[in-house]
Amino acid sequence: QNRGKKSVCVNPRTEAGQAILEQLVTKCDVLVENFSAGVIARLGLSYERVKALNPGIVMCSISGFGQQGPLSGKTGFDFIAAAYAGVLDNLGYPDGSPILPQLAVGDGLTGVHALAAINAALLYRERTGEGQFIDISLIDSYFHQHDIGVQMHSATDGAFVPKRAGHHHFVIHPLGIYKGRGEEEYYGIIVLPERWGEFCRFLGRPEYAEDPRFATNEARMENHQAVIDFIEGWLREQPSREVILEKFEGAHFPIGPVLSVPEAM
């Protein structure tokens, strides 16, 4: 994560450290910091000070909850922002508590959001000569990832509330993780609604396309366990992972084997 970078340690609380940082500010295009809100200003490098030293600089402050607002004073870590953003509440099983992802998705997402904003600010500076201050937060980056829950809750005036659904999606079916032959053999599978009939024929059950239990996405959601059994039964009948992937990919149905970290590497 830090390959290809050069680094130097400077103590901004000393006069010598302040002098070094101010010299760097006058020469650089971009300044990125990820202290809690207000800390960088207390260290003598507020945007106003930085801009006075280098009017064209782009300064990006990355924090858990932004530089202003009721949450700005809170300490921010990845999963804390995920909790506030309504993300963790969607992860887990209907009859259980939310679960914690074993990787820091938001940290990477926030960095990408910052990169996009910085690039846009640099282009703006090239055209106008003016620098900018950018406020990027973990919570905003996480909230941006809601692909359907926020939209449906808003569009239904609050009638729709996303719920934890375990291995499967809470609105679309089939979309989820399905078990294969072995104890640790799982697949990510999604079938778009318009391809359901084709999918039934592909798995050798063409009559399911018109079966009222499965004919619509809503019906499949109501009878989701029967759909799961249908798909997992077919997976268990196949001789190997390679055959499953070859058949799915040959029919252009999206599928991905759930790999361990060593396998993915």
C-alpha positions as CSV (number, residue, x, y, z in Angstrom):
1,Q,0.0,0.0,0.0
2,N,3.0,2.3,0.4
3,R,5.2,1.0,-2.5
4,G,6.7,3.6,-4.8
5,K,6.4,6.4,-2.2
6,K,9.0,8.6,-0.7
7,S,8.5,9.7,2.9
8,V,10.0,12.1,5.5
9,C,9.1,12.6,9.2
10,V,8.5,16.2,10.3
11,N,7.3,17.4,13.7
12,P,4.8,20.3,12.9
13,R,4.7,21.3,16.5
14,T,8.3,22.7,16.3
15,E,9.4,25.9,14.5
16,A,11.8,23.9,12.4
17,G,9.1,21.5,11.4
18,Q,6.7,24.3,10.5
19,A,9.4,25.9,8.4
20,I,10.0,22.7,6.5
21,L,6.3,22.1,5.9
22,E,5.8,25.7,4.7
23,Q,8.6,25.3,2.2
24,L,7.0,22.1,0.9
25,V,3.7,23.8,0.6
26,T,5.1,26.6,-1.6
27,K,6.5,24.0,-4.0
28,C,3.8,21.3,-4.3
29,D,0.6,21.0,-6.4
30,V,-1.5,19.0,-3.9
31,L,-1.6,18.7,-0.1
32,V,-3.5,15.8,1.3
33,E,-4.1,15.3,5.1
34,N,-6.2,12.9,7.1
35,F,-6.2,14.3,10.6
36,S,-9.5,14.7,12.5
37,A,-11.4,17.8,11.6
38,G,-9.7,21.0,12.9
39,V,-6.3,19.4,13.8
40,I,-4.4,20.5,10.7
41,A,-5.5,24.1,11.4
42,R,-4.3,23.9,15.0
43,L,-1.0,22.7,13.6
44,G,-0.7,25.9,11.6
45,L,-1.7,24.6,8.2
46,S,-5.3,25.7,7.7
47,Y,-6.4,26.1,4.1
48,E,-6.3,29.8,4.6
49,R,-2.6,29.6,5.6
50,V,-1.7,27.1,2.9
51,K,-3.5,29.2,0.2
52,A,-1.6,32.3,1.3
53,L,1.7,30.4,0.8
54,N,0.6,28.9,-2.5
55,P,-2.6,30.3,-4.1
56,G,-2.8,27.6,-6.7
57,I,-2.5,24.6,-4.3
58,V,-5.2,21.9,-4.1
59,M,-5.7,20.9,-0.5
60,C,-7.7,17.8,0.3
61,S,-8.8,17.0,3.9
62,I,-9.9,13.4,4.4
63,S,-11.7,12.5,7.6
64,G,-14.3,10.2,9.0
65,F,-17.3,12.6,9.0
66,G,-16.2,15.8,7.2
67,Q,-14.9,19.1,8.3
68,Q,-18.3,20.6,9.3
69,G,-21.6,19.3,10.7
70,P,-22.8,17.5,13.8
71,L,-20.6,14.5,13.3
72,S,-17.4,16.3,12.3
73,G,-15.8,16.1,15.8
74,K,-16.1,12.3,16.0
75,T,-13.1,10.0,15.5
76,G,-13.5,8.1,12.2
77,F,-12.4,4.6,11.3
78,D,-13.6,2.6,8.4
79,F,-16.2,0.4,10.1
80,I,-17.4,3.3,12.3
81,A,-18.4,5.3,9.2
82,A,-20.0,2.1,7.7
83,A,-22.1,1.9,10.8
84,Y,-23.3,5.5,10.6
85,A,-23.9,5.2,6.8
86,G,-26.4,2.4,7.1
87,V,-24.1,-0.1,5.5
88,L,-23.5,-2.5,8.4
89,D,-27.2,-2.7,9.1
90,N,-27.6,-4.4,5.7
91,L,-25.0,-7.0,6.4
92,G,-25.9,-10.3,8.2
93,Y,-28.9,-12.5,8.5
94,P,-32.5,-11.5,9.1
95,D,-32.6,-13.2,12.5
96,G,-29.2,-12.0,13.6
97,S,-27.1,-9.0,14.3
98,P,-25.2,-7.0,11.7
99,I,-21.8,-8.4,10.8
100,L,-18.4,-6.8,10.4
101,P,-16.7,-7.0,6.9
102,Q,-13.2,-8.4,7.3
103,L,-11.7,-5.7,5.0
104,A,-11.6,-1.9,5.0
105,V,-13.8,-1.2,1.9
106,G,-14.4,2.4,2.9
107,D,-10.8,3.3,3.2
108,G,-10.1,2.4,-0.4
109,L,-13.3,4.0,-1.6
110,T,-12.6,7.2,0.1
111,G,-9.1,7.4,-1.4
112,V,-10.6,6.9,-4.9
113,H,-13.2,9.6,-4.2
114,A,-10.4,11.9,-3.1
115,L,-8.3,11.1,-6.2
116,A,-11.2,11.9,-8.6
117,A,-11.9,15.2,-6.8
118,I,-8.2,16.1,-6.8
119,N,-7.9,15.4,-10.5
120,A,-10.9,17.6,-11.2
121,A,-9.5,20.4,-9.1
122,L,-6.1,20.2,-10.9
123,L,-7.9,20.4,-14.3
124,Y,-9.9,23.4,-12.9
125,R,-6.6,25.0,-11.8
126,E,-5.1,24.5,-15.2
127,R,-8.0,26.3,-16.8
128,T,-8.4,29.1,-14.2
129,G,-5.2,29.3,-12.2
130,E,-7.2,28.8,-9.0
131,G,-6.6,26.2,-6.4
132,Q,-9.4,24.6,-4.3
133,F,-10.1,23.0,-0.9
134,I,-11.7,19.5,-1.0
135,D,-13.5,17.9,1.9
136,I,-13.7,14.1,1.6
137,S,-15.2,11.8,4.3
138,L,-15.5,8.1,4.9
139,I,-19.3,8.5,5.6
140,D,-20.0,10.2,2.3
141,S,-18.0,7.6,0.4
142,Y,-19.8,4.8,2.1
143,F,-23.2,6.4,1.6
144,H,-22.4,6.7,-2.1
145,Q,-22.3,2.9,-2.3
146,H,-26.0,2.4,-1.6
147,D,-27.1,1.1,-5.0
148,I,-30.8,0.5,-4.3
149,G,-31.7,0.8,-0.6
150,V,-31.6,4.6,-0.3
151,Q,-33.2,5.1,-3.6
152,M,-36.1,2.8,-2.9
153,H,-36.6,4.1,0.6
154,S,-36.8,7.6,-0.8
155,A,-39.0,6.7,-3.8
156,T,-41.5,5.0,-1.6
157,D,-41.7,7.8,0.9
158,G,-40.2,5.5,3.6
159,A,-42.4,2.5,3.0
160,F,-39.5,0.4,1.8
161,V,-36.8,-0.4,4.4
162,P,-33.8,-2.5,3.4
163,K,-33.4,-5.6,5.5
164,R,-30.6,-8.0,6.1
165,A,-30.9,-11.0,3.8
166,G,-27.9,-13.2,4.6
167,H,-26.4,-14.8,1.5
168,H,-28.8,-13.2,-0.9
169,H,-30.0,-9.8,-2.1
170,F,-33.0,-8.3,-0.4
171,V,-34.7,-7.2,-3.6
172,I,-33.4,-9.2,-6.6
173,H,-33.5,-13.0,-6.9
174,P,-31.5,-14.9,-7.9
175,L,-28.6,-12.7,-6.7
176,G,-26.4,-14.1,-4.0
177,I,-24.0,-16.8,-2.8
178,Y,-24.9,-20.5,-3.7
179,K,-23.3,-23.6,-2.3
180,G,-21.7,-26.2,-4.6
181,R,-20.5,-29.7,-4.0
182,G,-17.7,-29.3,-1.4
183,E,-17.9,-28.0,2.1
184,E,-16.1,-24.8,1.1
185,E,-17.3,-24.5,-2.5
186,Y,-19.5,-21.4,-3.1
187,Y,-20.4,-19.3,-6.1
188,G,-21.6,-15.8,-6.7
189,I,-24.5,-15.8,-9.2
190,I,-26.8,-13.2,-10.6
191,V,-29.6,-13.7,-13.1
192,L,-31.3,-10.6,-14.5
193,P,-35.1,-10.8,-14.5
194,E,-35.3,-10.7,-18.3
195,R,-33.2,-13.8,-18.5
196,W,-35.0,-15.9,-16.0
197,G,-36.7,-18.1,-18.6
198,E,-33.4,-18.6,-20.5
199,F,-31.8,-19.5,-17.1
200,C,-34.5,-22.1,-16.4
201,R,-33.9,-23.8,-19.8
202,F,-30.1,-23.6,-19.2
203,L,-30.5,-25.6,-15.9
204,G,-32.8,-28.1,-17.5
205,R,-36.1,-26.9,-15.9
206,P,-37.9,-24.9,-18.7
207,E,-41.3,-25.3,-16.9
208,Y,-40.0,-23.1,-14.1
209,A,-40.1,-20.1,-16.4
210,E,-43.9,-20.1,-16.4
211,D,-44.4,-21.5,-12.9
212,P,-46.3,-18.9,-10.9
213,R,-44.0,-19.4,-7.9
214,F,-41.1,-18.1,-10.0
215,A,-42.5,-16.2,-13.0
216,T,-41.7,-12.8,-11.6
217,N,-39.0,-11.4,-9.4
218,E,-41.6,-10.7,-6.7
219,A,-42.7,-14.3,-6.8
220,R,-39.1,-15.5,-6.7
221,M,-38.5,-13.4,-3.6
222,E,-41.5,-14.9,-1.9
223,N,-40.3,-18.4,-2.8
224,H,-36.6,-17.7,-2.5
225,Q,-35.8,-21.0,-0.7
226,A,-37.2,-23.0,-3.6
227,V,-35.1,-21.0,-6.1
228,I,-32.0,-21.5,-3.9
229,D,-32.7,-25.3,-3.8
230,F,-33.2,-25.4,-7.5
231,I,-29.9,-23.7,-8.3
232,E,-27.8,-25.5,-5.6
233,G,-29.3,-28.8,-6.6
234,W,-27.9,-28.2,-10.2
235,L,-24.5,-27.1,-8.8
236,R,-24.2,-30.3,-6.7
237,E,-24.9,-32.4,-9.8
238,Q,-21.9,-31.0,-11.7
239,P,-18.6,-32.9,-11.6
240,S,-16.3,-30.0,-10.9
241,R,-15.9,-26.2,-10.5
242,E,-14.3,-26.0,-13.9
243,V,-17.4,-27.6,-15.5
244,I,-19.7,-25.2,-13.7
245,L,-17.7,-22.2,-14.7
246,E,-17.4,-23.4,-18.3
247,K,-21.2,-24.0,-18.6
248,F,-22.2,-20.7,-17.1
249,E,-19.7,-18.7,-19.0
250,G,-20.6,-20.5,-22.2
251,A,-24.2,-19.4,-21.7
252,H,-23.1,-15.9,-20.7
253,F,-24.5,-16.1,-17.2
254,P,-22.4,-14.2,-14.7
255,I,-20.8,-16.4,-12.1
256,G,-17.7,-16.1,-9.8
257,P,-16.2,-18.8,-7.6
258,V,-15.8,-17.6,-4.0
259,L,-12.0,-17.8,-3.6
260,S,-9.9,-17.7,-0.5
261,V,-7.3,-15.0,-0.2
262,P,-4.5,-17.4,-1.2
263,E,-6.5,-18.6,-4.1
264,A,-7.2,-15.0,-5.2
265,M,-3.5,-14.1,-5.0
